Amino acid sequence: GVDVDGTPRALVAPAMSLLSAMPRAVSRYAPGLTADEIAMWPNLCALISEAVSDGGQSSSRNGATATDLQLHHSTMPTAAAYVRLVQSRGRQVSSNLAVDVDGRIIRVVSLNRRGWTSGSASFDARAITVETANATIGDAAGWKVSEAAKNALGRVAAAIKADRSLQVLTTNNVYQHSEMWARWRVSYQTGCTWDIVPSDIIRRANGAPLSGARGRTSKLLLMGG
Protein backbone atom coordinates (compact mmCIF):
# COMPACT_ATOMS: atom_id res chain seq x y z
CA GLY A 1 0.00 0.00 0.00
CA VAL A 2 0.92 3.65 -0.25
CA ASP A 3 0.35 6.75 1.82
CA VAL A 4 -2.50 9.02 0.93
CA ASP A 5 0.00 11.70 -0.11
CA GLY A 6 1.53 9.28 -2.63
CA THR A 7 5.03 9.45 -1.13
CA PRO A 8 6.95 6.15 -1.13
CA ARG A 9 5.48 4.62 2.57
CA ALA A 10 4.53 1.63 8.59
CA LEU A 11 4.37 -1.20 16.67
CA VAL A 12 4.73 -4.28 20.12
CA ALA A 13 4.28 -5.62 23.79
CA PRO A 14 1.70 -8.38 25.64
CA ALA A 15 -2.07 -8.73 26.65
CA MET A 16 -4.64 -9.41 29.47
CA SER A 17 -8.33 -10.22 28.92
CA LEU A 18 -10.88 -7.60 29.95
CA LEU A 19 -13.89 -9.72 29.06
CA SER A 20 -14.90 -9.95 32.73
CA ALA A 21 -15.11 -6.16 32.79
CA MET A 22 -17.64 -5.95 29.96
CA PRO A 23 -21.17 -5.62 31.34
CA ARG A 24 -22.20 -3.14 28.66
CA ALA A 25 -24.28 -4.16 25.65
CA VAL A 26 -22.99 -4.09 22.08
CA SER A 27 -25.78 -1.64 21.21
CA ARG A 28 -24.19 1.01 23.44
CA TYR A 29 -21.22 1.20 21.08
CA ALA A 30 -21.13 2.78 17.64
CA PRO A 31 -23.29 0.88 15.14
CA GLY A 32 -21.16 -1.29 12.88
CA LEU A 33 -18.67 -2.39 15.54
CA THR A 34 -18.76 -6.17 15.91
CA ALA A 35 -19.07 -8.15 19.12
CA ASP A 36 -15.59 -9.58 18.50
CA GLU A 37 -14.09 -6.10 18.24
CA ILE A 38 -15.80 -4.95 21.42
CA ALA A 39 -14.70 -8.09 23.28
CA MET A 40 -11.05 -7.54 22.37
CA TRP A 41 -10.99 -3.75 22.39
CA PRO A 42 -13.61 -2.50 24.91
CA ASN A 43 -11.86 0.75 25.79
CA LEU A 44 -10.87 1.58 22.23
CA CYS A 45 -14.35 0.80 20.90
CA ALA A 46 -15.80 3.16 23.52
CA LEU A 47 -13.93 6.04 21.86
CA ILE A 48 -15.27 5.38 18.37
CA SER A 49 -18.10 7.62 17.17
CA GLU A 50 -18.73 5.88 13.85
CA ALA A 51 -17.82 2.59 12.13
CA VAL A 52 -17.73 2.47 8.33
CA SER A 53 -16.83 0.01 5.58
CA ASP A 54 -13.24 -0.36 4.40
CA GLY A 55 -14.32 -1.01 0.81
CA GLY A 56 -12.63 -4.40 0.85
CA GLN A 57 -9.22 -2.87 1.59
CA SER A 58 -8.03 -4.99 4.51
CA SER A 59 -6.46 -8.35 5.28
CA SER A 60 -6.22 -10.88 8.10
CA ARG A 61 -3.69 -10.19 10.84
CA ASN A 62 -2.64 -13.82 10.41
CA GLY A 63 -2.47 -14.47 14.13
CA ALA A 64 -0.55 -11.31 15.06
CA THR A 65 -1.67 -9.38 18.15
CA ALA A 66 -1.92 -5.63 17.69
CA THR A 67 -0.14 -3.86 20.53
CA ASP A 68 1.29 -0.84 18.72
CA LEU A 69 -0.04 2.52 17.56
CA GLN A 70 1.15 3.56 14.11
CA LEU A 71 0.63 7.26 13.38
CA HIS A 72 0.01 8.81 9.97
CA HIS A 73 -1.45 12.03 8.61
CA SER A 74 -3.80 11.77 5.66
CA THR A 75 -2.90 15.04 3.85
CA MET A 76 -6.66 15.65 3.73
CA PRO A 77 -8.72 18.27 5.60
CA THR A 78 -11.36 15.85 6.92
CA ALA A 79 -11.68 12.23 7.93
CA ALA A 80 -14.69 11.98 5.60
CA ALA A 81 -12.51 12.80 2.57
CA TYR A 82 -10.07 10.05 3.58
CA VAL A 83 -12.90 7.53 4.11
CA ARG A 84 -14.24 8.34 0.63
CA LEU A 85 -10.79 7.64 -0.84
CA VAL A 86 -10.60 4.27 0.91
CA GLN A 87 -14.12 3.21 -0.04
CA SER A 88 -13.70 4.30 -3.67
CA ARG A 89 -10.50 2.25 -3.89
CA GLY A 90 -8.90 5.31 -5.46
CA ARG A 91 -5.66 4.14 -3.89
CA GLN A 92 -4.63 0.91 -2.23
CA VAL A 93 -4.67 2.36 1.26
CA SER A 94 -6.66 1.90 4.46
CA SER A 95 -6.23 2.12 8.23
CA ASN A 96 -8.00 0.88 11.32
CA LEU A 97 -8.93 4.39 12.40
CA ALA A 98 -9.38 7.87 10.97
CA VAL A 99 -9.18 10.86 13.32
CA ASP A 100 -10.90 14.07 12.28
CA VAL A 101 -9.77 17.63 13.02
CA ASP A 102 -12.44 17.91 15.74
CA GLY A 103 -11.11 14.77 17.47
CA ARG A 104 -13.84 12.38 16.30
CA ILE A 105 -12.57 8.82 15.85
CA ILE A 106 -13.92 6.70 12.99
CA ARG A 107 -13.30 2.96 12.67
CA VAL A 108 -12.51 2.17 9.04
CA VAL A 109 -10.87 -1.28 9.06
CA SER A 110 -12.04 -3.74 11.72
CA LEU A 111 -9.77 -3.54 14.75
CA ASN A 112 -9.22 -7.27 14.38
CA ARG A 113 -8.02 -6.97 10.78
CA ARG A 114 -4.94 -5.44 9.16
CA GLY A 115 -5.17 -2.10 7.41
CA TRP A 116 -3.11 -1.45 4.30
CA THR A 117 -1.35 1.53 5.76
CA SER A 118 2.44 1.60 5.71
CA GLY A 119 3.50 -0.85 3.02
CA SER A 120 4.84 -3.22 5.71
CA ALA A 121 2.40 -6.09 6.24
CA SER A 122 4.22 -7.31 9.36
CA PHE A 123 4.21 -3.90 11.09
CA ASP A 124 0.63 -3.17 10.06
CA ALA A 125 -0.43 -6.57 11.44
CA ARG A 126 0.96 -5.66 14.87
CA ALA A 127 -0.56 -2.18 14.97
CA ILE A 128 -3.68 -0.14 15.24
CA THR A 129 -3.01 2.17 12.31
CA VAL A 130 -4.40 5.71 12.24
CA GLU A 131 -4.73 8.29 9.47
CA THR A 132 -5.18 11.77 10.95
CA ALA A 133 -6.84 14.66 9.10
CA ASN A 134 -4.76 17.81 8.69
CA ALA A 135 -5.83 21.17 10.10
CA THR A 136 -3.60 22.91 7.53
CA ILE A 137 -2.85 21.65 4.03
CA GLY A 138 0.38 22.08 2.07
CA ASP A 139 4.11 22.28 2.72
CA ALA A 140 3.97 26.03 3.32
CA ALA A 141 1.28 25.55 5.97
CA GLY A 142 3.24 22.72 7.55
CA TRP A 143 0.58 19.96 7.38
CA LYS A 144 -0.46 20.77 10.95
CA VAL A 145 -2.64 18.50 13.09
CA SER A 146 -5.19 20.03 15.48
CA GLU A 147 -4.94 19.87 19.25
CA ALA A 148 -8.27 18.02 19.30
CA ALA A 149 -6.86 15.36 16.97
CA LYS A 150 -3.67 15.04 19.04
CA ASN A 151 -5.74 14.60 22.19
CA ALA A 152 -7.79 11.93 20.41
CA LEU A 153 -4.58 10.11 19.46
CA GLY A 154 -3.56 10.24 23.11
CA ARG A 155 -6.86 8.64 24.11
CA VAL A 156 -6.37 5.95 21.46
CA ALA A 157 -2.89 5.19 22.84
CA ALA A 158 -4.28 5.01 26.40
CA ALA A 159 -7.04 2.65 25.27
CA ILE A 160 -4.56 0.34 23.50
CA LYS A 161 -2.46 0.27 26.68
CA ALA A 162 -5.54 -0.66 28.72
CA ASP A 163 -7.00 -3.20 26.30
CA ARG A 164 -3.69 -4.97 25.76
CA SER A 165 -2.57 -4.66 29.40
CA LEU A 166 0.69 -3.00 28.46
CA GLN A 167 2.94 -2.01 31.36
CA VAL A 168 4.03 1.18 29.65
CA LEU A 169 3.81 3.06 26.36
CA THR A 170 7.14 3.75 24.68
CA THR A 171 8.31 5.07 21.33
CA ASN A 172 8.87 1.44 20.31
CA ASN A 173 5.14 0.81 20.30
CA VAL A 174 3.87 4.32 19.56
CA TYR A 175 5.63 5.55 16.45
CA GLN A 176 5.27 7.79 13.43
CA HIS A 177 5.38 6.58 9.84
CA SER A 178 8.39 8.79 9.12
CA GLU A 179 10.47 6.74 11.57
CA MET A 180 9.89 3.33 10.11
CA TRP A 181 12.51 3.32 7.41
CA ALA A 182 15.20 5.03 9.51
CA ARG A 183 14.68 2.84 12.60
CA TRP A 184 13.68 -0.54 11.23
CA ARG A 185 14.29 -0.45 7.46
CA VAL A 186 10.64 -1.23 6.77
CA SER A 187 8.05 0.70 4.76
CA TYR A 188 9.85 3.44 2.76
CA GLN A 189 11.28 6.91 3.16
CA THR A 190 8.55 9.50 3.48
CA GLY A 191 8.12 13.15 4.33
CA CYS A 192 5.16 12.60 6.67
CA THR A 193 4.63 15.52 9.02
CA TRP A 194 6.42 15.56 12.35
CA ASP A 195 3.61 17.63 13.81
CA ILE A 196 2.48 14.31 15.31
CA VAL A 197 5.26 13.54 17.80
CA PRO A 198 5.09 10.06 19.41
CA SER A 199 6.51 11.22 22.76
CA ASP A 200 3.85 13.95 22.88
CA ILE A 201 1.09 11.43 22.12
CA ILE A 202 2.41 9.21 24.93
CA ARG A 203 2.41 12.21 27.29
CA ARG A 204 -1.21 12.91 26.38
CA ALA A 205 -2.07 9.22 26.80
CA ASN A 206 -0.62 9.12 30.30
CA GLY A 207 -2.84 12.02 31.32
CA ALA A 208 -5.89 11.07 29.27
CA PRO A 209 -9.16 9.91 30.83
CA LEU A 210 -10.70 7.27 28.58
CA SER A 211 -13.83 9.28 27.86
CA GLY A 212 -16.00 7.62 25.24
CA ALA A 213 -17.07 9.59 22.17
CA ARG A 214 -20.69 8.55 22.66
CA GLY A 215 -20.98 9.81 26.23
CA ARG A 216 -19.45 6.74 27.87
CA THR A 217 -16.51 6.66 30.25
CA SER A 218 -14.55 3.64 29.20
CA LYS A 219 -12.28 3.93 32.24
CA LEU A 220 -15.08 2.12 34.07
CA LEU A 221 -14.15 -0.99 32.14
CA LEU A 222 -10.77 -1.02 33.82
CA MET A 223 -12.47 -0.90 37.20
CA GLY A 224 -14.95 -3.59 36.30
CA GLY A 225 -17.78 -1.07 36.59
RAPE-V974291 format. One record per residue. N is the residue number from 1. PHI is phi as a letter, one per 30 degrees, with the letter a starting at -180 (NA if undefined). PSI is psi in degrees with one decimal (NA if undefined). D_CENTER is the distance of its C-alpha to the mean C-alpha in Angstrom with 2 decimals. Layout:
# RAPE-V974291
n: (N,N)
phi: (PHI,PHI)
psi: (PSI,PSI)
d_center: (D_CENTER,D_CENTER)
This chain:
# RAPE-V974291
n: (1,2,3,4,5,6,7,8,9,10,11,12,13,14,15,16,17,18,19,20,21,22,23,24,25,26,27,28,29,30,31,32,33,34,35,36,37,38,39,40,41,42,43,44,45,46,47,48,49,50,51,52,53,54,55,56,57,58,59,60,61,62,63,64,65,66,67,68,69,70,71,72,73,74,75,76,77,78,79,80,81,82,83,84,85,86,87,88,89,90,91,92,93,94,95,96,97,98,99,100,101,102,103,104,105,106,107,108,109,110,111,112,113,114,115,116,117,118,119,120,121,122,123,124,125,126,127,128,129,130,131,132,133,134,135,136,137,138,139,140,141,142,143,144,145,146,147,148,149,150,151,152,153,154,155,156,157,158,159,160,161,162,163,164,165,166,167,168,169,170,171,172,173,174,175,176,177,178,179,180,181,182,183,184,185,186,187,188,189,190,191,192,193,194,195,196,197,198,199,200,201,202,203,204,205,206,207,208,209,210,211,212,213,214,215,216,217,218,219,220,221,222,223,224,225)
phi: (NA,b,d,d,d,i,d,e,c,NA,NA,l,l,d,b,b,d,c,d,d,c,b,d,d,d,e,d,d,c,d,e,j,d,d,d,d,d,d,d,d,b,d,d,d,d,d,d,d,c,a,b,b,d,c,i,i,c,a,b,d,d,h,i,d,c,d,b,c,b,c,c,b,c,d,h,b,d,b,d,d,d,d,d,d,d,d,d,d,h,d,b,d,a,a,a,d,b,b,c,d,d,d,j,d,c,c,d,c,c,e,d,c,b,c,d,c,c,c,j,c,d,d,d,d,d,c,b,d,c,b,c,c,d,c,d,b,c,j,d,d,d,i,h,d,c,d,d,d,d,d,d,d,d,d,d,d,d,d,d,d,e,d,d,c,h,d,d,a,c,b,d,d,b,b,b,c,e,e,d,d,d,d,d,b,h,b,i,a,d,b,c,e,e,c,d,c,c,e,d,d,d,d,e,d,d,d,c,c,d,d,d,d,d,c,i,c,c,d,e,e,d,d,c,i,c)
psi: (168.8,160.1,158.2,-32.0,-3.2,-1.3,146.1,119.1,NA,NA,176.9,141.3,146.5,176.6,145.7,143.7,135.9,18.1,-34.3,-15.9,32.5,66.8,-12.2,151.0,152.0,-35.7,-14.6,-4.1,172.9,134.4,140.2,-23.9,138.2,161.3,-36.8,-40.9,-45.9,-36.8,-38.9,-29.0,58.5,-42.0,-41.7,-42.9,-31.1,-18.2,-15.7,128.6,-21.0,142.9,127.0,173.4,147.6,6.2,22.6,9.4,71.7,166.8,168.6,150.0,-6.8,44.2,-7.7,146.5,125.9,118.5,-0.7,162.9,116.6,120.2,129.2,160.2,146.8,-9.7,25.9,151.0,-14.8,155.2,-33.4,-40.0,-40.5,-44.3,-40.9,-40.3,-46.7,-50.2,-26.8,-9.8,30.8,-29.0,156.6,84.7,143.9,168.9,161.6,-41.7,153.5,131.9,127.7,168.8,-24.7,4.2,-2.9,142.2,123.2,130.8,121.9,-64.4,136.1,137.8,-19.5,7.7,166.9,125.7,158.6,81.0,-50.5,-12.1,-5.0,104.9,-37.2,-40.6,-42.0,-34.2,-25.4,10.6,152.2,115.3,141.4,128.6,125.8,129.3,150.6,134.9,-28.1,145.8,134.1,153.3,-40.3,-34.0,-10.2,7.5,50.6,154.3,136.4,157.8,-38.4,-40.2,-40.7,-40.8,-38.8,-41.5,-37.4,-41.8,-37.6,-45.2,-42.7,-39.0,-40.2,-44.4,-44.1,-47.3,-28.0,6.3,45.4,140.1,-38.2,152.5,134.0,172.2,2.3,-23.9,1.6,110.1,161.0,148.1,-39.2,-24.8,-19.7,-40.1,-46.8,-39.8,-37.9,-1.0,41.9,168.1,-128.8,166.4,134.8,156.1,28.8,143.4,142.6,16.5,-17.9,105.1,118.7,-42.5,-32.9,-39.8,-38.9,-42.6,-44.2,-39.2,-41.7,-18.7,9.9,121.7,143.8,70.0,122.4,146.5,-22.4,29.4,14.8,159.0,99.7,-12.6,-26.3,-30.2,-36.1,-26.2,-1.8,15.8,NA)
d_center: (16.60,16.64,14.73,15.28,17.83,19.74,20.03,20.52,16.63,12.17,11.27,14.12,16.28,17.86,17.62,19.78,20.16,19.70,21.43,24.48,22.64,21.73,24.64,22.77,23.15,20.63,22.04,20.78,17.15,15.98,18.18,16.82,14.80,16.90,18.83,17.44,13.81,15.20,17.42,14.88,12.11,14.40,12.92,9.32,11.16,13.39,11.01,10.45,13.30,13.49,12.86,14.17,15.46,14.03,17.64,18.16,15.73,14.27,15.97,16.63,15.09,18.82,18.90,16.23,14.39,10.73,11.03,9.11,6.12,6.68,7.01,8.81,10.95,12.24,15.86,16.21,17.32,15.46,12.48,15.42,16.80,13.76,13.74,17.47,17.20,15.13,17.52,20.55,19.78,20.91,19.02,17.68,14.01,10.98,7.25,5.66,4.46,6.82,7.88,11.66,14.29,15.43,12.25,11.82,8.56,9.12,8.35,9.56,9.81,10.88,8.87,12.09,12.25,11.33,9.95,12.42,10.55,12.53,15.86,15.77,15.67,16.07,13.20,10.78,12.41,11.73,8.00,4.66,4.21,3.42,7.03,8.67,12.17,15.09,17.72,20.29,20.85,22.90,23.92,26.55,24.20,21.82,18.58,17.81,14.73,15.86,16.23,14.73,11.42,11.68,12.60,9.68,7.39,10.19,10.13,6.64,8.17,11.36,10.38,9.25,12.55,14.43,13.48,14.13,17.02,16.33,19.27,17.58,14.58,15.78,15.09,15.44,12.22,10.29,11.21,11.41,12.26,15.75,16.48,16.13,19.54,21.39,20.30,20.05,21.65,18.89,17.35,19.67,20.72,18.95,19.50,15.94,16.33,16.66,16.25,12.84,14.45,12.78,15.81,15.54,11.99,13.51,16.54,14.85,13.15,16.66,18.17,15.74,17.13,14.78,16.09,15.04,14.65,17.58,19.93,19.13,18.91,16.79,18.44,21.36,19.81,20.13,23.72,24.48,25.32)
